[in-house]
Amino acid sequence: MREPITRRKFVKKSAVAGAVLAASAGRVFLVASRVLAASIDPAASRKFGASLKGRLVLPGDSEYESARTLWNTRHDKHPAMIARCAATDDVVRCVEFARKNDLVVAIRSGGHDPAGFSSCDGGLVIDLGAMDAIDVDHARGLASVQAGVHVGQLYSALGKHGLVAVSGSCPTVGVGGLTAGGGEGWICSKYGMACDNVLAAEVVTADGRVLRATSNVNPDLFWAIRGGSGNFGVVTRFGLRTIPLARVMKGSIVYPVSRCREVLRFCSEFIAVAPEELTLGISYGVPGPADQIFITICWCGDPAQGERAIKPLRSFAKPVSDDIRVVPADRGLIDSDDSSMPYFESGAFISHLADRDIETLCDAISGAPSRYSLEMFQLGRGVERGDSAFPLRTPGFNIDLVGSWRSAAERDAAAAWVDQRRKALEASSTGVYVNSLGDPGMARAAFGANYDRLVQLKNKYDPTNFFRMNQNIRPTVLGAQ
Ligand SMILES: Cc1cc2nc3c(=O)[nH]c(=O)nc-3n(C[C@H](O)[C@H](O)[C@H](O)COP(=O)(O)OP(=O)(O)OC[C@H]3O[C@@H](n4cnc5c(N)ncnc54)[C@H](O)[C@@H]3O)c2cc1C
């Protein structure tokens, strides 16, 4: 199967450049974070480290550099300590220690946050990467999944049982961050977002309690953690609904980029009437031919019906190529893996593309440098049925713009490309996907109509704003940071 071109794909080329840019500034911060780490009572630090089942990584340790590196290498932060947690108890110890020592905390599962919120300068990173157990309970149609599990691990563990869960499409993204922010993936038109398929969660709250959250137990917390993106506590474990699905139809119909307007216009009309079994993405980017635009589809129903359903996508113009075929579901739901890079990312959610949006998007990609990408992911009618803090509840396209650079000189142009296009789409946009935001301070836009309810829940569960490395919902009670 030919690889679709997505933002997940174009990262390799820029990785080295990002590392070089980061290195010199890094030395200054390393000294600063060593000072900060030293300013925490060394005996208390040692005791804290020894209390963990996992490992405490400090500046100067041989693993510190790799432990602090984020996927988006634009963010070059130097935490005072990184706790590589091995169990829920470790997370509780972290919350207690950070509180006592007045340290800012960052929550990390897979480290792919575009805004770099999963690290911090001078604080404590609660790293769940080593908490990666998956237990499948066939009888209850449930998988108990620790938050540090990667999307690829999830699909391959469930695939052995002929099952899938709703999750993302990049194998190295963390289930923790993806699900906490919403989680779009290749079957979400039928089944909703990843967060809509969480049946239970274990959460460590700002006061160090371990709470269970379900639709019956702490239902308000359960609502908030599914879309509230790290504002309400550290989710250590998710109970995910499993779905029996052995095979999907997956692949891309490729058109010349000169047909961009037709592709966008046709797909916008098409998704409004397409069956829920179909989830569709449109993408443009590198590496790959700059003269092509991809319509990638995933069909999770009967293949014969799928063939009939996608026929119009193959015939409204003359495709360059088409590699759609039936594949095992655990393979079909993921795209290829990549490595990290420095980039700006932003986006918009649009239910129906107006002509001016089509112009903006086609103009964006015509002549764009090969290291920029546009990705439009369909959220189908499945999202209408969910009830959680994830706010994008009308079908449409989540549009992602990513601008990367190879040298500092290209950085401003990449930022401007993303920002200008985002602004141009604003008039039609009814929201933004929190997991696509590369800049801080966008909580109101990200949580939309749910923002005020989330503030009330923040007042209840995190009144001092202990968890603030995120699109931050500021509590309105006294004493908040
Ligand atoms: C290459 C690439 C591909 C992507 N593909 C998809 C995709 O297919 N679908 C999709 O929906 N998104 C996708 N994303 C966006 C992705 O969902 C977000 O970047 C998400 O935040 C990543 O989760 P993480 O655990 O890897 O990130 P992290 O950086 O570890 O976490 C991001 C934030 O999520 C919160 N968080 C993380 N873990 C927890 C936890 N255990 N409890 C509470 N809060 C937590 C914190 O606020 C944290 O700052 C992609 C991103 C990249 C870079």
The ligand as an SDF file (V2000), in Angstrom:
LIG
                    3D

 53 58  0  0  0  0  0  0  0  0999 V2000
    3.2540   12.8650   14.3850 C   0  0  0  0  0  0  0  0  0  0  0  0
    1.9490   13.1430   15.0780 C   0  0  0  0  0  0  0  0  0  0  0  0
    0.8220   12.4340   14.7250 C   0  0  0  0  0  0  0  0  0  0  0  0
   -0.4010   12.6810   15.3610 C   0  0  0  0  0  0  0  0  0  0  0  0
   -1.5110   11.9610   14.9980 N   0  0  0  0  0  0  0  0  0  0  0  0
   -2.6810   12.1740   15.6390 C   0  0  0  0  0  0  0  0  0  0  0  0
   -3.8510   11.4090   15.3350 C   0  0  0  0  0  0  0  0  0  0  0  0
   -3.8430   10.5310   14.4850 O   0  0  0  0  0  0  0  0  0  0  0  0
   -4.9850   11.6890   16.0190 N   0  0  0  0  0  0  0  0  0  0  0  0
   -5.0500   12.6480   16.9730 C   0  0  0  0  0  0  0  0  0  0  0  0
   -6.1090   12.8510   17.5550 O   0  0  0  0  0  0  0  0  0  0  0  0
   -3.9690   13.3750   17.2780 N   0  0  0  0  0  0  0  0  0  0  0  0
   -2.7960   13.1610   16.6460 C   0  0  0  0  0  0  0  0  0  0  0  0
   -1.7020   13.9100   16.9710 N   0  0  0  0  0  0  0  0  0  0  0  0
   -1.8340   14.9230   18.0200 C   0  0  0  0  0  0  0  0  0  0  0  0
   -1.7120   14.2410   19.3880 C   0  0  0  0  0  0  0  0  0  0  0  0
   -2.9600   13.7030   19.7520 O   0  0  0  0  0  0  0  0  0  0  0  0
   -1.2920   15.2330   20.4530 C   0  0  0  0  0  0  0  0  0  0  0  0
   -0.0430   15.7400   20.1340 O   0  0  0  0  0  0  0  0  0  0  0  0
   -1.2850   14.5610   21.8300 C   0  0  0  0  0  0  0  0  0  0  0  0
   -1.1630   15.5420   22.8140 O   0  0  0  0  0  0  0  0  0  0  0  0
   -0.1520   13.5840   21.9300 C   0  0  0  0  0  0  0  0  0  0  0  0
   -0.2640   12.7750   23.0560 O   0  0  0  0  0  0  0  0  0  0  0  0
    1.0800   12.3280   23.7730 P   0  0  0  0  0  0  0  0  0  0  0  0
    0.7160   11.5270   24.9520 O   0  0  0  0  0  0  0  0  0  0  0  0
    2.0030   11.7370   22.7770 O   0  0  0  0  0  0  0  0  0  0  0  0
    1.6390   13.7270   24.1640 O   0  0  0  0  0  0  0  0  0  0  0  0
    2.2900   14.3620   25.4740 P   0  0  0  0  0  0  0  0  0  0  0  0
    3.1470   15.4330   24.8940 O   0  0  0  0  0  0  0  0  0  0  0  0
    2.8960   13.3620   26.3440 O   0  0  0  0  0  0  0  0  0  0  0  0
    1.0650   14.9840   26.2110 O   0  0  0  0  0  0  0  0  0  0  0  0
    0.3930   16.1090   25.6690 C   0  0  0  0  0  0  0  0  0  0  0  0
   -0.4730   16.7430   26.7220 C   0  0  0  0  0  0  0  0  0  0  0  0
   -1.5740   15.8820   26.9910 O   0  0  0  0  0  0  0  0  0  0  0  0
   -1.8610   15.8880   28.3850 C   0  0  0  0  0  0  0  0  0  0  0  0
   -1.5970   14.5320   28.8760 N   0  0  0  0  0  0  0  0  0  0  0  0
   -0.6850   13.6490   28.4150 C   0  0  0  0  0  0  0  0  0  0  0  0
   -0.7770   12.5050   29.0950 N   0  0  0  0  0  0  0  0  0  0  0  0
   -1.7450   12.6810   29.9970 C   0  0  0  0  0  0  0  0  0  0  0  0
   -2.2840   11.8500   31.0120 C   0  0  0  0  0  0  0  0  0  0  0  0
   -1.8430   10.6150   31.1960 N   0  0  0  0  0  0  0  0  0  0  0  0
   -3.2550   12.3440   31.8080 N   0  0  0  0  0  0  0  0  0  0  0  0
   -3.7200   13.5960   31.6280 C   0  0  0  0  0  0  0  0  0  0  0  0
   -3.2470   14.4280   30.6770 N   0  0  0  0  0  0  0  0  0  0  0  0
   -2.2760   13.9610   29.8730 C   0  0  0  0  0  0  0  0  0  0  0  0
   -0.9320   16.8930   29.0240 C   0  0  0  0  0  0  0  0  0  0  0  0
   -1.5750   18.1310   29.0850 O   0  0  0  0  0  0  0  0  0  0  0  0
    0.2180   16.9550   28.0500 C   0  0  0  0  0  0  0  0  0  0  0  0
    0.8760   18.1990   28.0530 O   0  0  0  0  0  0  0  0  0  0  0  0
   -0.4820   13.6730   16.3580 C   0  0  0  0  0  0  0  0  0  0  0  0
    0.6680   14.3880   16.7080 C   0  0  0  0  0  0  0  0  0  0  0  0
    1.8640   14.1280   16.0760 C   0  0  0  0  0  0  0  0  0  0  0  0
    3.0740   14.9250   16.4500 C   0  0  0  0  0  0  0  0  0  0  0  0
  1  2  1  0
  2  3  1  0
  2 52  2  0
  3  4  2  0
  4  5  1  0
  4 50  1  0
  5  6  2  0
  6  7  1  0
  6 13  1  0
  7  8  2  0
  7  9  1  0
  9 10  1  0
 10 11  2  0
 10 12  1  0
 12 13  2  0
 13 14  1  0
 14 15  1  0
 14 50  1  0
 15 16  1  0
 16 17  1  0
 16 18  1  0
 18 19  1  0
 18 20  1  0
 20 21  1  0
 20 22  1  0
 22 23  1  0
 23 24  1  0
 24 25  2  0
 24 26  1  0
 24 27  1  0
 27 28  1  0
 28 29  2  0
 28 30  1  0
 28 31  1  0
 31 32  1  0
 32 33  1  0
 33 34  1  0
 33 48  1  0
 34 35  1  0
 35 36  1  0
 35 46  1  0
 36 37  1  0
 36 45  1  0
 37 38  2  0
 38 39  1  0
 39 40  1  0
 39 45  2  0
 40 41  1  0
 40 42  2  0
 42 43  1  0
 43 44  2  0
 44 45  1  0
 46 47  1  0
 46 48  1  0
 48 49  1  0
 50 51  2  0
 51 52  1  0
 52 53  1  0
M  END
$$$$
